[in-house]
Amino acid sequence: MDHIITNPEDYAYFPVSGDSMAPRINEGDRALVRFQPDVESGQLAVVMVDGEDWVIRKIIKGENGITLQTFNPAYEARAYEADKVKIAGLVVVTERFFA
């Protein structure tokens, strides 16, 4: 799916650190994020929980809150009340550099 950027000020690149989203997204990759306060269930987003660091997670919305999932099986999914999760934006694409 192609994504056309019509308003560049609505986007920013975030550097990826850590291994919670490996092997699909690795440390050193860059994530292009479209700033928006909400995403659909099943999408990747940059989120913050309780004032901790911003992280990339797959968002799963349920009746009792939001579950944040990683791709790395070494990390368990964690469920939160919806008001505890702040969404910075939708991860549109990630990029990996080899040189």
Secondary structure, DSSP 8 states (H G I E B T S, - for coil): -----S-GGGEEEEE--SSTTTTTS-TT-EEEEEE-S---TT-EEEEEETT---EEEEEEEETTEEEEE-SSTTS--EEE-GGGEEEEEEEEEEE----
